[in-house]
Amino acid sequence: MTLVWGLWPDRKDHVTRPLRSETRVRILVASLQLYAESNQNTYPPADEWVSLLSSNGYIAEDEAFSPRQNGKEEPYTFLPARYDQDKSRVIVYGKPNRGEQGVMVGFANHHVELLSHDEFERLLTEQTSNRVP
C-alpha cells in the first residue's frame, strides 16, 4: 500500500498536467483572439503579449506558464502573425521537449490539440518557412 500511495502523485500528475496545459492553452488562444478583436484585428507584440493580456484583464500572468513539472514552470510560446481563423496556423504552444506525450498547441481557429513531436515540428517548420520577412 505504501508503494502504491508513494507513486500516486507522479501518476496523478502524469494525467492531470496535460489537462491543465490544454486548459491554459485554450485560455491563451481565446484571450489572444479577444485582444486582437479589440485592437483593430492585431495581436499584441511578441515581447509584450503576456504583460498586455494580463494588464488588460484577459489572463492572470501565471496562466502564460505551463503547469509545474519537476518543480519548474515554462512559459508558453506565442507566434504572432496576421489575425485570422486559419485552422492550421499555430499561435500558442508549450515547450516541445517538456511533454513526453507531445506538444500542446493552440491554433488560430480556437482549437487546441496535443500533437506528436514529429507532427508539431513539421507544422512549425512549414509555418515559419512561409513567413513574410
NORFENJO-V113700 format. One record per backbone hydrogen bond with DSSP energy under -1.0 kcal/mol. NH is the residue of the N-H (numbers start at 1). CO is the residue of the C=O. E is the energy in kcal/mol with one decimal. If there is no record, write none. Layout:
# NORFENJO-V113700
nh:co:e
NH:CO:E
NH:CO:E
This chain:
# NORFENJO-V113700
nh:co:e
5:1:-2.7
6:2:-2.7
7:3:-1.2
8:4:-1.2
11:7:-2.1
12:8:-3.3
13:9:-2.6
14:10:-2.1
15:11:-1.3
16:12:-3.0
17:13:-2.5
20:16:-2.7
21:17:-2.6
22:18:-2.5
23:19:-2.0
24:20:-2.3
25:21:-2.6
26:22:-2.3
27:23:-2.2
28:24:-2.5
29:25:-2.8
30:26:-2.4
31:27:-2.5
32:28:-2.7
33:29:-2.2
34:30:-2.6
35:31:-2.6
36:32:-2.4
37:33:-2.6
38:34:-1.4
39:36:-1.4
41:36:-1.8
48:45:-1.7
52:48:-2.8
53:49:-2.4
54:50:-2.5
55:51:-2.7
56:52:-1.5
57:54:-1.3
58:53:-2.4
59:53:-1.0
63:60:-2.5
64:61:-1.6
65:62:-1.4
66:74:-3.6
69:72:-2.4
72:69:-1.7
76:64:-2.7
77:93:-3.1
79:91:-2.4
89:86:-1.3
91:106:-3.0
92:106:-1.7
93:77:-1.9
94:104:-1.9
98:95:-1.8
103:115:-2.8
105:113:-2.8
106:92:-3.5
107:111:-2.8
108:89:-2.3
110:107:-1.8
113:105:-2.6
115:103:-2.7
120:116:-2.6
121:117:-2.5
122:118:-2.3
123:119:-2.5
124:120:-3.0
125:121:-2.5
126:122:-2.4
127:123:-2.5
128:124:-2.9
129:125:-1.9
